[in-house]
Amino acid sequence: RLTQVELESFEPDVVFSYGARPLDLLTQYEARYRGILTGTYLVNGTYASNRWCLDSNFIFTDTQATANHYKKKLLLSPICIGKFINKKSVISETNSRESILMVNPAVEKGGFILAQIVDWFSKYRPDIPFDVVKGRSGWDEIDTAYRSHISKEKPFDNVNAMPHQKNIKTAFKRARITLVPSLWYESGARIIAESLLNKVPC
């Protein structure tokens, strides 16, 4: 009902959404029923059917790779619009080039691969620190699960667990290299572009 009230009072020209949860689908349906143009932003490769976009007039994506992927997979034709990056919130003015950086150490993003790398460095190069920035997941949960698996009691002391960063440039102040060991489909990992803008290799 709240969606209906908003559409009635705001009278938008376009309703733009992301995702395929019930509220997303119902909002798209209601908007199109009222004659409002609808658009969907597509940046993952997990959809197995077209149910999520049946009420979308336009589908936008960030890379041509994802557009090609869904053209082959579901016979869709997403419009590639690229990425929009605010350099002011991305590029760090200084960089000491001393740490290894990873953002969002979720399991599907390679969190346990990171844990194994951290483990190796703790034994052979403990002088090189890791900066791990929280995204959907943080370092603490990966660290706890990995240490339980290898029967290690003490947390790794070569990791600086950082909270979510409003301006990602803060994370690049010490980065010498960025790790992106993702295990799932990446439409175009934003962190790669942000890292390269900071002249930090991935």
C-alpha positions as CSV (number, residue, x, y, z in Angstrom):
1,R,0.0,0.0,0.0
2,L,2.9,2.4,0.8
3,T,4.2,1.9,-2.8
4,Q,0.8,2.8,-4.2
5,V,0.6,5.9,-2.1
6,E,4.0,7.0,-3.2
7,L,3.3,6.4,-6.8
8,E,0.0,8.3,-6.5
9,S,1.4,11.3,-4.7
10,F,4.8,11.6,-6.3
11,E,3.7,10.7,-9.8
12,P,7.2,9.7,-11.1
13,D,8.0,9.7,-14.8
14,V,10.3,6.7,-14.3
15,V,10.7,4.0,-11.6
16,F,14.2,2.6,-11.5
17,S,15.1,-0.5,-9.4
18,Y,17.7,-3.1,-8.6
19,G,17.1,-6.6,-7.4
20,A,14.4,-9.3,-7.5
21,R,12.9,-9.3,-4.1
22,P,9.1,-9.3,-3.8
23,L,8.9,-5.6,-3.1
24,D,11.1,-4.9,-6.2
25,L,8.9,-7.0,-8.4
26,L,5.6,-5.6,-7.0
27,T,6.8,-2.0,-7.4
28,Q,7.8,-2.6,-11.0
29,Y,4.4,-4.2,-11.7
30,E,2.4,-1.4,-10.1
31,A,4.4,1.3,-11.9
32,R,4.0,-0.3,-15.3
33,Y,0.3,-0.9,-14.6
34,R,0.0,2.9,-14.0
35,G,1.8,3.6,-17.3
36,I,5.1,4.7,-15.7
37,L,8.3,3.8,-17.5
38,T,10.4,1.2,-15.6
39,G,14.1,0.5,-15.6
40,T,16.2,-2.2,-13.9
41,Y,19.9,-2.1,-13.1
42,L,21.6,-5.5,-13.8
43,V,25.1,-6.2,-12.3
44,N,25.2,-9.9,-11.5
45,G,25.1,-13.2,-13.4
46,T,22.9,-15.3,-11.1
47,Y,19.4,-14.9,-12.7
48,A,18.2,-18.1,-14.2
49,S,14.9,-16.8,-15.6
50,N,13.4,-13.5,-16.8
51,R,10.8,-13.2,-14.0
52,W,12.7,-10.3,-12.4
53,C,12.5,-8.1,-15.5
54,L,9.0,-8.9,-16.9
55,D,7.7,-5.5,-16.0
56,S,10.9,-3.5,-17.0
57,N,10.8,-1.3,-20.1
58,F,14.6,-1.0,-20.0
59,I,17.4,-3.1,-18.5
60,F,20.8,-1.4,-17.9
61,T,24.1,-3.0,-17.1
62,D,27.6,-1.8,-16.3
63,T,29.6,-4.0,-18.7
64,Q,29.3,-5.4,-22.2
65,A,30.4,-8.7,-20.8
66,T,27.2,-8.9,-18.7
67,A,25.1,-7.7,-21.6
68,N,26.5,-10.5,-23.8
69,H,26.1,-13.0,-20.9
70,Y,22.3,-12.4,-20.7
71,K,21.8,-12.1,-24.4
72,K,23.1,-15.7,-24.6
73,K,21.6,-16.9,-21.3
74,L,18.1,-15.4,-21.4
75,L,17.8,-13.8,-24.9
76,L,17.8,-10.3,-23.2
77,S,19.4,-7.2,-24.6
78,P,20.6,-5.1,-21.6
79,I,21.9,-1.6,-22.5
80,C,25.5,-1.2,-21.4
81,I,26.0,2.2,-19.7
82,G,29.4,1.7,-18.1
83,K,30.4,2.7,-14.6
84,F,30.1,6.1,-13.0
85,I,32.9,6.8,-10.5
86,N,33.4,10.0,-8.5
87,K,37.1,10.4,-8.5
88,K,37.0,12.7,-5.5
89,S,35.8,9.9,-3.3
90,V,38.1,7.3,-4.8
91,I,41.6,8.7,-5.4
92,S,43.8,9.1,-2.3
93,E,46.0,12.1,-2.2
94,T,48.8,10.1,-0.5
95,N,49.9,6.5,-0.5
96,S,52.6,4.9,1.5
97,R,52.5,1.6,-0.5
98,E,52.9,-0.6,2.5
99,S,49.9,-2.9,2.8
100,I,47.9,-5.5,0.9
101,L,44.2,-4.4,0.5
102,M,41.0,-6.4,0.2
103,V,37.5,-4.9,0.2
104,N,34.5,-7.0,1.2
105,P,36.0,-10.4,2.3
106,A,32.7,-12.3,1.8
107,V,33.0,-16.1,1.2
108,E,31.8,-15.7,-2.4
109,K,34.3,-12.9,-2.9
110,G,37.2,-15.1,-1.9
111,G,37.2,-14.5,1.9
112,F,38.8,-17.9,2.7
113,I,41.3,-17.5,-0.1
114,L,42.3,-14.2,1.7
115,A,42.5,-16.1,5.0
116,Q,45.0,-18.6,3.5
117,I,47.1,-15.8,2.1
118,V,47.1,-13.9,5.4
119,D,48.1,-17.2,7.1
120,W,51.1,-17.6,4.8
121,F,52.2,-14.0,5.2
122,S,51.9,-14.3,9.0
123,K,54.5,-17.1,8.9
124,Y,56.9,-15.9,6.2
125,R,56.4,-12.1,5.8
126,P,54.8,-10.8,9.1
127,D,56.2,-7.4,8.3
128,I,53.6,-6.9,5.5
129,P,50.2,-5.8,6.8
130,F,46.8,-6.4,5.4
131,D,44.0,-3.8,5.3
132,V,40.7,-5.6,5.1
133,V,37.6,-3.4,4.6
134,K,34.2,-4.5,5.6
135,G,31.5,-4.8,2.9
136,R,28.7,-7.2,3.2
137,S,31.0,-9.3,5.3
138,G,33.9,-8.3,7.6
139,W,37.2,-9.9,8.4
140,D,36.2,-11.0,11.9
141,E,33.8,-13.7,10.8
142,I,36.2,-15.1,8.1
143,D,39.0,-15.0,10.6
144,T,37.0,-16.9,13.3
145,A,35.8,-19.6,10.9
146,Y,39.3,-20.1,9.3
147,R,41.1,-20.3,12.6
148,S,38.5,-22.8,13.9
149,H,39.3,-24.9,10.8
150,I,43.1,-24.9,11.3
151,S,42.8,-25.0,15.1
152,K,44.5,-21.7,15.7
153,E,43.5,-19.8,18.9
154,K,45.0,-16.4,18.5
155,P,43.7,-14.0,15.8
156,F,46.1,-13.0,13.1
157,D,48.0,-9.9,14.1
158,N,49.0,-8.9,10.6
159,V,45.5,-7.8,9.7
160,N,44.0,-4.3,10.1
161,A,40.2,-4.9,10.0
162,M,38.6,-1.7,8.7
163,P,34.9,-0.7,9.0
164,H,32.9,0.2,5.9
165,Q,34.3,3.2,4.2
166,K,32.0,6.0,2.9
167,N,34.9,7.2,0.7
168,I,36.9,4.3,-0.5
169,K,40.0,6.5,-1.0
170,T,40.7,6.1,2.7
171,A,41.4,2.4,2.0
172,F,44.0,3.3,-0.6
173,K,46.2,5.4,1.7
174,R,48.5,2.4,2.4
175,A,47.7,0.0,-0.5
176,R,50.5,-1.5,-2.5
177,I,48.3,-4.1,-4.2
178,T,44.6,-4.9,-4.2
179,L,43.4,-8.5,-3.9
180,V,40.2,-9.5,-5.8
181,P,40.0,-13.3,-5.5
182,S,36.3,-13.6,-6.3
183,L,34.7,-17.0,-6.8
184,W,31.5,-15.9,-8.4
185,Y,30.4,-14.0,-11.5
186,E,31.7,-10.4,-11.4
187,S,29.8,-8.0,-13.8
188,G,32.7,-5.6,-13.5
189,A,34.2,-5.4,-10.0
190,R,34.2,-1.7,-9.1
191,I,37.2,-2.1,-6.8
192,I,39.4,-3.0,-9.8
193,A,38.6,0.3,-11.5
194,E,39.0,2.2,-8.2
195,S,42.3,0.5,-7.6
196,L,43.7,1.3,-11.0
197,L,42.6,4.9,-10.6
198,N,44.9,5.0,-7.6
199,K,47.7,3.4,-9.6
200,V,47.5,0.3,-7.4
201,P,47.7,-3.0,-9.3
202,C,45.2,-5.8,-8.6
